[in-house]
């Protein structure tokens, strides 16, 4: 999951979609407050899940599942706002975020077994990263060509 999160962020940076619209960069900088908070919570929550897996726990507490889901949702919404700084989100970009939010929420709400939750949430995030990377790459090529 951390690798997919980094993959998405570096895709934003390497496609250089934001360079022409950043101006002073104030909105971009402020966006990193909730983004960094979400990533911090995601890292903590993943650490707790791994600890529970190591302890052979059979169920995750609802609170931990909610923190996991909320941190992923805030991360995805911040990505949508980051995209909005470059251009109005297209239907495809909104669909990618919608997929991520719905899928992550469903996994967190319905899966209590730690190993299965880690696997499914990682799958959701990797699929989101692949879809978003394809969209960002296409958008970058449209602006270049």
Buried (B, 14 or more C-beta within 10 A) or exposed (E): BEEBBEBBBEBBEEBEBBEEEEEEEEBBEEBEEBBEBBBEBBBBBBEBBEEBBEEEBEEBEEEBBBBBBBBBBBBBBBBBBBBBBBBEBEEEBEEBBEBBBEBBBEBBEEBBBBEEBBEBBBBBBBBBBBBBBEBBEEBBEEEEE
